[in-house]
Amino acid sequence: MKKSLKICLKILAVLLMLFTGTFLIYIFNLDMKLTAAIEPWLLKHYDKIERDRHL
C-alpha cells in the first residue's frame, strides 16, 4: 500500500512539473521567442538551397 502511494505521488509530481513547464512556456510565449531567435539562422540556411524555377 505504501509503495503504491509513493509511486502515485511521484507520478503526480512529474505531471505537475510538466504542466507547470508547459504553462510557463505558454504564458511567456517562449516558443515564439525561441523561433524568433533562430529565424536568422534558418533563413540563411534556406536561402542557400538551390531552387528549380522552371514552370
MMTF fields as JSON, N, C-alpha, C and O atoms, coordinates in Angstrom:
{
  "mmtfVersion": "1.0.0",
  "mmtfProducer": "UNKNOWN",
  "numBonds": 219,
  "numAtoms": 220,
  "numGroups": 55,
  "numChains": 1,
  "numModels": 1,
  "chainsPerModel": [1],
  "groupsPerChain": [55],
  "chainIdList": ["A"],
  "bondAtomList": [4, 2, 8, 6, 12, 10, 16, 14, 20, 18, 24, 22, 28, 26, 32, 30, 36, 34, 40, 38, 44, 42, 48, 46, 52, 50, 56, 54, 60, 58, 64, 62, 68, 66, 72, 70, 76, 74, 80, 78, 84, 82, 88, 86, 92, 90, 96, 94, 100, 98, 104, 102, 108, 106, 112, 110, 116, 114, 120, 118, 124, 122, 128, 126, 132, 130, 136, 134, 140, 138, 144, 142, 148, 146, 152, 150, 156, 154, 160, 158, 164, 162, 168, 166, 172, 170, 176, 174, 180, 178, 184, 182, 188, 186, 192, 190, 196, 194, 200, 198, 204, 202, 208, 206, 212, 210, 216, 214],
  "bondOrderList": [1, 1, 1, 1, 1, 1, 1, 1, 1, 1, 1, 1, 1, 1, 1, 1, 1, 1, 1, 1, 1, 1, 1, 1, 1, 1, 1, 1, 1, 1, 1, 1, 1, 1, 1, 1, 1, 1, 1, 1, 1, 1, 1, 1, 1, 1, 1, 1, 1, 1, 1, 1, 1, 1],
  "groupList": [{"groupName": "MET", "atomNameList": ["N", "CA", "C", "O"], "elementList": ["N", "C", "C", "O"], "formalChargeList": [0, 0, 0, 0], "bondAtomList": [1, 0, 2, 1, 3, 2], "bondOrderList": [1, 1, 2], "singleLetterCode": "M", "chemCompType": "L-PEPTIDE LINKING"}, {"groupName": "LYS", "atomNameList": ["N", "CA", "C", "O"], "elementList": ["N", "C", "C", "O"], "formalChargeList": [0, 0, 0, 0], "bondAtomList": [1, 0, 2, 1, 3, 2], "bondOrderList": [1, 1, 2], "singleLetterCode": "K", "chemCompType": "L-PEPTIDE LINKING"}, {"groupName": "SER", "atomNameList": ["N", "CA", "C", "O"], "elementList": ["N", "C", "C", "O"], "formalChargeList": [0, 0, 0, 0], "bondAtomList": [1, 0, 2, 1, 3, 2], "bondOrderList": [1, 1, 2], "singleLetterCode": "S", "chemCompType": "L-PEPTIDE LINKING"}, {"groupName": "LEU", "atomNameList": ["N", "CA", "C", "O"], "elementList": ["N", "C", "C", "O"], "formalChargeList": [0, 0, 0, 0], "bondAtomList": [1, 0, 2, 1, 3, 2], "bondOrderList": [1, 1, 2], "singleLetterCode": "L", "chemCompType": "L-PEPTIDE LINKING"}, {"groupName": "ILE", "atomNameList": ["N", "CA", "C", "O"], "elementList": ["N", "C", "C", "O"], "formalChargeList": [0, 0, 0, 0], "bondAtomList": [1, 0, 2, 1, 3, 2], "bondOrderList": [1, 1, 2], "singleLetterCode": "I", "chemCompType": "L-PEPTIDE LINKING"}, {"groupName": "CYS", "atomNameList": ["N", "CA", "C", "O"], "elementList": ["N", "C", "C", "O"], "formalChargeList": [0, 0, 0, 0], "bondAtomList": [1, 0, 2, 1, 3, 2], "bondOrderList": [1, 1, 2], "singleLetterCode": "C", "chemCompType": "L-PEPTIDE LINKING"}, {"groupName": "ALA", "atomNameList": ["N", "CA", "C", "O"], "elementList": ["N", "C", "C", "O"], "formalChargeList": [0, 0, 0, 0], "bondAtomList": [1, 0, 2, 1, 3, 2], "bondOrderList": [1, 1, 2], "singleLetterCode": "A", "chemCompType": "L-PEPTIDE LINKING"}, {"groupName": "VAL", "atomNameList": ["N", "CA", "C", "O"], "elementList": ["N", "C", "C", "O"], "formalChargeList": [0, 0, 0, 0], "bondAtomList": [1, 0, 2, 1, 3, 2], "bondOrderList": [1, 1, 2], "singleLetterCode": "V", "chemCompType": "L-PEPTIDE LINKING"}, {"groupName": "PHE", "atomNameList": ["N", "CA", "C", "O"], "elementList": ["N", "C", "C", "O"], "formalChargeList": [0, 0, 0, 0], "bondAtomList": [1, 0, 2, 1, 3, 2], "bondOrderList": [1, 1, 2], "singleLetterCode": "F", "chemCompType": "L-PEPTIDE LINKING"}, {"groupName": "THR", "atomNameList": ["N", "CA", "C", "O"], "elementList": ["N", "C", "C", "O"], "formalChargeList": [0, 0, 0, 0], "bondAtomList": [1, 0, 2, 1, 3, 2], "bondOrderList": [1, 1, 2], "singleLetterCode": "T", "chemCompType": "L-PEPTIDE LINKING"}, {"groupName": "GLY", "atomNameList": ["N", "CA", "C", "O"], "elementList": ["N", "C", "C", "O"], "formalChargeList": [0, 0, 0, 0], "bondAtomList": [1, 0, 2, 1, 3, 2], "bondOrderList": [1, 1, 2], "singleLetterCode": "G", "chemCompType": "PEPTIDE LINKING"}, {"groupName": "TYR", "atomNameList": ["N", "CA", "C", "O"], "elementList": ["N", "C", "C", "O"], "formalChargeList": [0, 0, 0, 0], "bondAtomList": [1, 0, 2, 1, 3, 2], "bondOrderList": [1, 1, 2], "singleLetterCode": "Y", "chemCompType": "L-PEPTIDE LINKING"}, {"groupName": "ASN", "atomNameList": ["N", "CA", "C", "O"], "elementList": ["N", "C", "C", "O"], "formalChargeList": [0, 0, 0, 0], "bondAtomList": [1, 0, 2, 1, 3, 2], "bondOrderList": [1, 1, 2], "singleLetterCode": "N", "chemCompType": "L-PEPTIDE LINKING"}, {"groupName": "ASP", "atomNameList": ["N", "CA", "C", "O"], "elementList": ["N", "C", "C", "O"], "formalChargeList": [0, 0, 0, 0], "bondAtomList": [1, 0, 2, 1, 3, 2], "bondOrderList": [1, 1, 2], "singleLetterCode": "D", "chemCompType": "L-PEPTIDE LINKING"}, {"groupName": "GLU", "atomNameList": ["N", "CA", "C", "O"], "elementList": ["N", "C", "C", "O"], "formalChargeList": [0, 0, 0, 0], "bondAtomList": [1, 0, 2, 1, 3, 2], "bondOrderList": [1, 1, 2], "singleLetterCode": "E", "chemCompType": "L-PEPTIDE LINKING"}, {"groupName": "PRO", "atomNameList": ["N", "CA", "C", "O"], "elementList": ["N", "C", "C", "O"], "formalChargeList": [0, 0, 0, 0], "bondAtomList": [1, 0, 2, 1, 3, 2], "bondOrderList": [1, 1, 2], "singleLetterCode": "P", "chemCompType": "L-PEPTIDE LINKING"}, {"groupName": "TRP", "atomNameList": ["N", "CA", "C", "O"], "elementList": ["N", "C", "C", "O"], "formalChargeList": [0, 0, 0, 0], "bondAtomList": [1, 0, 2, 1, 3, 2], "bondOrderList": [1, 1, 2], "singleLetterCode": "W", "chemCompType": "L-PEPTIDE LINKING"}, {"groupName": "HIS", "atomNameList": ["N", "CA", "C", "O"], "elementList": ["N", "C", "C", "O"], "formalChargeList": [0, 0, 0, 0], "bondAtomList": [1, 0, 2, 1, 3, 2], "bondOrderList": [1, 1, 2], "singleLetterCode": "H", "chemCompType": "L-PEPTIDE LINKING"}, {"groupName": "ARG", "atomNameList": ["N", "CA", "C", "O"], "elementList": ["N", "C", "C", "O"], "formalChargeList": [0, 0, 0, 0], "bondAtomList": [1, 0, 2, 1, 3, 2], "bondOrderList": [1, 1, 2], "singleLetterCode": "R", "chemCompType": "L-PEPTIDE LINKING"}],
  "groupTypeList": [0, 1, 1, 2, 3, 1, 4, 5, 3, 1, 4, 3, 6, 7, 3, 3, 0, 3, 8, 9, 10, 9, 8, 3, 4, 11, 4, 8, 12, 3, 13, 0, 1, 3, 9, 6, 6, 4, 14, 15, 16, 3, 3, 1, 17, 11, 13, 1, 4, 14, 18, 13, 18, 17, 3],
  "groupIdList": [1, 2, 3, 4, 5, 6, 7, 8, 9, 10, 11, 12, 13, 14, 15, 16, 17, 18, 19, 20, 21, 22, 23, 24, 25, 26, 27, 28, 29, 30, 31, 32, 33, 34, 35, 36, 37, 38, 39, 40, 41, 42, 43, 44, 45, 46, 47, 48, 49, 50, 51, 52, 53, 54, 55],
  "secStructList": [7, 2, 2, 2, 2, 2, 2, 2, 2, 2, 2, 2, 2, 2, 2, 2, 2, 2, 2, 2, 2, 2, 2, 2, 2, 2, 2, 6, 6, 2, 2, 2, 2, 2, 2, 2, 2, 2, 2, 2, 2, 2, 2, 2, 2, 2, 2, 1, 1, 7, 7, 7, 7, 7, 7],
  "xCoordList": [0.832, 0.0, 0.872, 0.636, 1.878, 2.752, 3.558, 3.798, 3.972, 4.793, 3.987, 4.497, 2.752, 1.916, 1.583, 1.455, 1.443, 1.181, 2.389, 2.23, 3.593, 4.811, 4.929, 5.306, 4.61, 4.682, 3.666, 3.976, 2.464, 1.426, 1.827, 1.59, 2.432, 2.883, 4.004, 4.044, 4.911, 5.99, 5.429, 5.857, 4.48, 3.858, 3.117, 3.198, 2.408, 1.698, 2.67, 2.394, 3.794, 4.796, 5.373, 5.548, 5.667, 6.207, 5.176, 5.519, 3.929, 2.878, 2.687, 2.477, 2.76, 2.632, 3.788, 3.577, 5.007, 6.161, 6.03, 6.349, 5.565, 5.373, 4.305, 4.473, 3.221, 2.165, 2.681, 2.411, 3.416, 3.956, 4.911, 4.881, 5.749, 6.681, 5.966, 6.299, 4.988, 4.263, 3.425, 3.245, 2.916, 2.153, 3.044, 2.628, 4.256, 5.184, 5.597, 5.726, 5.803, 6.128, 4.98, 5.216, 3.763, 2.589, 2.432, 2.228, 2.525, 2.296, 3.331, 2.978, 4.601, 5.654, 5.965, 6.903, 5.192, 5.326, 6.744, 7.29, 7.331, 8.723, 8.949, 10.046, 7.929, 8.113, 8.332, 9.177, 7.6, 7.772, 9.045, 9.648, 9.459, 10.717, 11.888, 12.846, 11.817, 12.86, 12.865, 13.927, 11.683, 11.58, 12.162, 12.87, 11.881, 12.422, 13.938, 14.619, 14.469, 15.917, 16.64, 17.747, 16.037, 16.72, 16.332, 16.881, 15.395, 14.949, 16.081, 16.126, 17.004, 18.085, 18.927, 19.321, 19.201, 19.975, 19.184, 19.741, 17.877, 17.044, 16.957, 17.045, 16.786, 16.714, 18.022, 18.022, 19.135, 20.444, 20.592, 21.108, 20.141, 20.224, 19.344, 19.793, 18.1, 17.162, 17.428, 17.019, 18.108, 18.48, 19.581, 19.723, 20.365, 21.449, 20.954, 21.678, 19.751, 19.248, 18.984, 18.357, 19.486, 19.268, 17.809, 17.234, 17.203, 15.784, 15.614, 16.344, 14.652, 14.288, 13.129, 12.019, 13.371, 12.358, 11.676, 11.024, 11.814, 11.175, 9.697, 9.307, 8.892, 7.463, 7.086, 5.912],
  "yCoordList": [-1.2, 0.0, 1.257, 2.179, 1.292, 2.459, 2.634, 3.755, 1.516, 1.577, 2.148, 2.967, 1.723, 2.229, 3.708, 4.453, 4.136, 5.535, 6.39, 7.476, 5.9, 6.631, 6.755, 7.809, 5.694, 5.717, 6.702, 7.468, 6.686, 7.623, 9.067, 9.938, 9.33, 10.684, 11.134, 12.296, 10.224, 10.565, 10.864, 11.818, 10.062, 10.301, 11.638, 12.403, 11.917, 13.186, 14.365, 15.393, 14.225, 15.29, 15.548, 16.701, 14.493, 14.646, 15.318, 16.217, 14.894, 15.51, 16.985, 17.818, 17.297, 18.684, 19.532, 20.671, 18.99, 19.722, 19.927, 21.002, 18.912, 19.05, 20.09, 20.904, 20.056, 21.052, 22.454, 23.381, 22.617, 23.928, 24.423, 25.598, 23.54, 23.923, 24.372, 25.412, 23.604, 23.985, 25.241, 26.041, 25.415, 26.619, 27.855, 28.883, 27.768, 28.902, 29.209, 30.375, 28.175, 28.382, 29.12, 30.029, 28.747, 29.391, 30.833, 31.732, 31.06, 32.385, 33.392, 34.52, 32.999, 33.919, 33.859, 34.511, 33.086, 32.999, 32.595, 33.116, 31.674, 31.31, 30.559, 30.607, 29.864, 29.149, 30.117, 29.862, 31.211, 32.186, 33.0, 33.437, 33.207, 33.909, 33.06, 33.586, 31.759, 30.861, 30.84, 30.873, 30.785, 30.796, 32.082, 32.04, 33.211, 34.482, 34.528, 35.162, 33.863, 33.859, 33.015, 33.365, 31.912, 31.046, 31.346, 30.743, 32.267, 32.579, 33.034, 32.581, 33.91, 34.317, 33.136, 33.101, 32.186, 31.005, 30.165, 29.649, 30.028, 29.256, 29.935, 29.264, 31.264, 31.987, 31.863, 31.683, 31.962, 31.824, 30.444, 30.313, 29.435, 28.063, 27.876, 27.338, 28.316, 28.087, 28.997, 28.678, 30.123, 30.97, 30.333, 30.665, 29.425, 28.754, 27.617, 27.179, 27.134, 25.974, 26.338, 27.349, 25.475, 25.662, 25.39, 24.413, 26.261, 26.099, 25.878, 26.445, 25.056, 24.813, 25.742, 25.55, 26.743, 27.759, 27.558, 28.475, 26.39, 26.145, 25.832, 25.154, 26.337, 26.066, 24.838, 24.468],
  "zCoordList": [0.0, 0.0, 0.0, -0.781, 0.876, 0.953, -0.322, -0.773, -0.896, -2.107, -3.275, -4.04, -3.412, -4.499, -4.294, -5.266, -3.047, -2.748, -3.136, -3.695, -2.839, -3.2, -4.722, -5.234, -5.428, -6.893, -7.449, -8.362, -6.91, -7.364, -7.097, -7.933, -5.937, -5.62, -6.556, -6.963, -6.898, -7.833, -9.215, -9.864, -9.668, -10.977, -10.96, -11.92, -9.891, -9.758, -9.76, -10.379, -9.08, -9.04, -10.43, -10.823, -11.168, -12.526, -13.431, -14.199, -13.347, -14.161, -13.807, -14.689, -12.534, -12.098, -12.623, -13.038, -12.612, -13.142, -14.646, -15.154, -15.359, -16.801, -17.125, -18.033, -16.382, -16.587, -16.3, -17.063, -15.215, -14.86, -15.947, -16.312, -16.457, -17.518, -18.77, -19.339, -19.206, -20.417, -20.191, -21.109, -18.984, -18.664, -18.74, -19.273, -18.217, -18.269, -19.704, -20.076, -20.507, -21.925, -22.604, -23.4, -22.306, -22.905, -22.431, -23.247, -21.135, -20.565, -21.061, -21.403, -21.102, -21.504, -22.997, -23.456, -23.763, -25.214, -25.616, -26.588, -24.873, -25.082, -26.383, -26.938, -26.881, -28.136, -29.286, -30.144, -29.33, -30.405, -30.22, -31.2, -28.979, -28.735, -29.213, -29.779, -28.99, -29.487, -31.007, -31.63, -31.601, -33.059, -33.632, -34.638, -33.016, -33.476, -33.332, -34.138, -32.316, -32.103, -33.152, -33.562, -33.591, -34.557, -35.998, -36.921, -36.208, -37.566, -38.488, -39.632, -38.05, -38.963, -39.453, -40.619, -38.586, -38.999, -39.989, -40.958, -39.745, -40.669, -42.035, -43.063, -42.059, -43.317, -44.091, -45.308, -43.371, -44.011, -44.646, -45.756, -43.943, -44.46, -45.69, -46.702, -45.607, -46.704, -47.903, -49.02, -47.689, -48.817, -49.654, -50.831, -49.074, -49.784, -50.668, -51.562, -50.441, -51.164, -52.635, -52.948, -53.512, -54.944, -55.265, -54.786, -56.082, -56.425, -57.901, -58.714, -58.249, -59.633, -59.97, -59.473, -60.803, -61.076, -62.429, -62.929, -63.022, -64.31, -64.114, -63.163, -65.027, -64.941, -65.696, -65.725]
}
